[in-house]
Amino acid sequence: MNRLQAIVLALCIAPASALAQKQEDTGLGLDLSGDAKKPQEETENAAEPPAEEPPPLPATAEAPPAEPLAPAERDVTLDDRVKSVQRKVYLKKGRFELAPAISLSVNDPYYTKVGIALRGAYYLADTLAVAARVSGIQVVSTDDVRIAKRSFHSRIFNSVPQWSAMGDVEWSPLYGKVAFLNDILHFDAYLLGGMGVVNTEMSNTEGRGPSLAADLGIGIRFVARDYLAVNVSLINTSYVDQPLNTTKGATQNLMTINAGISFFFPMKSTGREAE
């Protein structure tokens, strides 16, 4: 039996060996060449230098936190800033104004009225004042009077004012500044209105005294110094008078342009530090 088993085992092994030999001859079977190539690839990869990594970017230097300002420095910084709405530099509240001026009529082609006026005002507020004005007036005939009488034999009935005394209320709604000759001038524009009396030549002749009058005007004041300003105004004074050589009264309008200077007391403006 042992011999028989050995024969059968030999017969089984012989075909398997022949089959394996045949597969090796024909190139069949497992391909173990990959294991042989792997050392070669590792050698080639080892020969190539590794790619250099870019150096890390330097960290951005952060500015140190600003140190808080001291209270005094903070106040100075805020005060140095330009304000969109600035305080007034030229203040008038509680001050007295004394203003001499000269006047010239602009609405009479035949008789020019030239005058000298003195005005005093007290400012209840920066934009509000009460004022009194006294004027002496001289009437001067023009060449048109001689031409009208000689050529056209015309009769001109005119009023001859001599002096006036008026009380006014002034309101200054506008305040600003302008550049002039490399300097900055502050100015304020104002409206005025009031009542008073006008004395005329007929007032003395008739013995009836001065006539009631009312005036209305506009003006502008340019500040040269805290205590000094240049004043220009246009004022119309209306009164009723009986012209010469007539027996009827009529409303007269004396429109004058006035120019002068203003002196302020106290002489220092309390708003100057706002500049």
Secondary structure, 3 states (H helix, E strand, C coil): CHHHHHHHHHHHHHHHHHHHHHHHHHCCCCCCHHHHHHHHHHHHHHHCCCCCCCCCCCCCCCCCCCCCCCHHHHHHHHHHCCCCCCCCCCCCCCCEEEEEEEEEECCCCCEEEEEEEEEEEEEEECCEEEEEEEEEEEEEECHHHHHHHHHCCCCCCCCCEEEEEEEEEEEEEEEEEEEECCEEEEEEEEEEEEEEEEEEHHHHHHCCCCEEEEEEEEEEEEEEECCEEEEEEEEEEEEEECCCCCCCCEEEEEEEEEEEEEEEECCCCCCHHHC
